[in-house]
């Protein structure tokens, strides 16, 4: 339901593509985004970001708004 509401809002705004960043170790979020919401990983997008004294790896996912 969360993705359905977000998709409807994106459509209303005229968006045709959507991307999001997910922490690489967050398997639950990755599974939801890929399996339930249809996002695809963009592997070249993998990056490490500093979050205070911790380094985190993020991965961008993308899909069409349809």
C-alpha positions in Angstrom: 0.0 0.0 0.0 2.9 2.3 0.7 4.4 1.9 -2.8 0.9 2.2 -4.4 0.3 5.6 -2.7 3.8 6.9 -3.6 3.3 5.8 -7.2 0.0 7.5 -7.4 1.5 10.7 -6.1 4.4 10.5 -8.5 2.0 10.0 -11.4 0.0 13.0 -10.3 3.2 15.1 -10.4 4.0 13.8 -13.9 7.0 11.7 -13.0 8.0 8.9 -15.3 11.0 7.5 -13.5 11.8 7.1 -9.8 15.1 6.2 -8.0 15.9 5.5 -4.4 19.0 4.7 -2.4 19.0 1.7 0.0 21.7 0.6 2.3 23.4 -2.5 0.8 23.1 -4.5 4.0 19.4 -3.8 4.4 18.1 -7.1 2.8 14.6 -6.5 3.9 14.3 -3.2 2.2 16.1 -4.5 -0.9 13.7 -7.4 -1.1 10.7 -5.2 -0.8 11.9 -2.7 -3.4 12.9 -5.4 -5.9 10.2 -8.1 -5.4 7.1 -6.1 -4.3 7.7 -2.7 -6.0 9.6 -3.8 -9.1 12.8 -1.7 -8.7 16.0 -2.8 -10.3 19.5 -2.4 -8.9 21.9 -0.1 -10.7 25.2 -1.8 -9.7 27.5 0.9 -11.0 25.8 3.2 -8.5 27.3 1.5 -5.4 28.9 4.0 -3.2 30.3 4.4 0.3 29.1 7.3 2.4 30.2 8.6 5.8 27.6 8.6 8.5 29.4 10.1 11.5 32.3 7.7 12.2 30.7 4.8 10.3 31.0 4.1 6.6 27.9 2.8 4.9 27.4 1.3 1.4 24.4 2.5 -0.6 22.9 1.2 -3.8 20.6 3.0 -6.1 17.5 1.3 -7.5 15.3 2.5 -10.3 12.0 1.8 -12.0 9.5 3.4 -14.3 6.4 5.0 -12.8 3.5 3.2 -14.5 
